[in-house]
Amino acid sequence: MKRDGSIELLDLFDALSLEQICRVPALLKENPLFGDKKKDALLIKEINELIYNKKLDAQFSVAKNSSLEFKIMLADVIEKLIRYENR
């Protein structure tokens, strides 16, 4: 929360779990915030991007915190997939 009492939207979304954030677009579709459909659609689009980025962050965190053995196995799988794709 800022000194003037306002809340930064991105900070709010950082505090929420992915499960909580994923509910927001459907809620906004049912209960639009603006009278302008373009603004509502843009807001939903931006929130969907935040959800996508939060999912990527979670996947990166899992990979980053994985054991060395798991990372080596994952690298082998990726290498095999690349070879398969190049056939």
C-alpha positions as CSV (number, residue, x, y, z in Angstrom):
1,M,0.0,0.0,0.0
2,K,1.3,3.4,-0.9
3,R,1.4,6.4,1.5
4,D,-1.6,7.9,-0.1
5,G,-3.6,4.8,0.7
6,S,-3.7,3.5,-2.9
7,I,-2.8,0.0,-3.8
8,E,-0.6,-0.9,-6.8
9,L,-2.5,-3.5,-8.8
10,L,0.6,-5.5,-9.7
11,D,1.6,-5.7,-6.0
12,L,-1.8,-7.0,-5.2
13,F,-1.5,-9.7,-7.9
14,D,2.0,-10.6,-6.6
15,A,0.4,-11.3,-3.2
16,L,-2.3,-13.5,-4.6
17,S,-1.8,-17.2,-5.3
18,L,-2.0,-18.4,-8.9
19,E,-5.3,-20.1,-8.1
20,Q,-6.8,-16.9,-6.8
21,I,-5.6,-14.9,-9.8
22,C,-7.0,-17.4,-12.3
23,R,-10.5,-16.7,-11.0
24,V,-10.3,-12.9,-11.8
25,P,-10.9,-12.9,-15.6
26,A,-14.2,-14.9,-15.2
27,L,-15.3,-12.6,-12.4
28,L,-14.5,-9.5,-14.5
29,K,-16.5,-11.0,-17.5
30,E,-19.5,-11.5,-15.2
31,N,-19.1,-8.1,-13.5
32,P,-17.3,-5.6,-15.7
33,L,-15.5,-2.7,-14.0
34,F,-15.9,-0.2,-16.8
35,G,-18.8,0.8,-19.0
36,D,-16.4,0.6,-21.9
37,K,-16.1,-3.0,-23.3
38,K,-12.7,-2.2,-24.8
39,K,-11.3,-1.2,-21.4
40,D,-12.8,-4.3,-19.8
41,A,-11.4,-6.5,-22.6
42,L,-7.9,-4.9,-22.2
43,L,-8.0,-5.4,-18.5
44,I,-8.8,-9.1,-18.9
45,K,-6.1,-9.4,-21.5
46,E,-3.5,-7.9,-19.2
47,I,-4.6,-10.1,-16.3
48,N,-4.3,-13.1,-18.5
49,E,-0.8,-12.1,-19.3
50,L,0.0,-11.7,-15.6
51,I,-1.4,-15.3,-15.1
52,Y,0.8,-16.6,-17.9
53,N,3.9,-14.9,-16.5
54,K,3.1,-16.1,-13.0
55,K,2.8,-19.7,-14.3
56,L,6.2,-19.3,-16.1
57,D,7.7,-18.0,-12.9
58,A,6.4,-21.0,-11.0
59,Q,7.8,-23.4,-13.6
60,F,11.2,-21.6,-13.5
61,S,11.2,-21.8,-9.7
62,V,10.6,-25.5,-9.8
63,A,13.4,-26.0,-12.4
64,K,15.7,-23.7,-10.5
65,N,15.2,-25.6,-7.2
66,S,15.5,-29.0,-8.7
67,S,18.3,-31.4,-8.0
68,L,21.3,-31.6,-10.3
69,E,20.3,-35.1,-11.3
70,F,16.9,-33.9,-12.4
71,K,18.3,-31.0,-14.4
72,I,20.6,-33.5,-16.2
73,M,17.7,-35.8,-17.0
74,L,15.7,-32.8,-18.2
75,A,18.5,-31.7,-20.4
76,D,18.7,-35.2,-21.9
77,V,15.0,-35.2,-22.6
78,I,15.2,-31.8,-24.3
79,E,18.1,-33.0,-26.4
80,K,16.3,-36.1,-27.5
81,L,13.2,-34.0,-28.4
82,I,15.3,-31.7,-30.5
83,R,16.9,-34.6,-32.3
84,Y,13.5,-36.1,-32.9
85,E,12.1,-32.8,-34.2
86,N,15.1,-32.4,-36.6
87,R,14.4,-35.8,-38.3
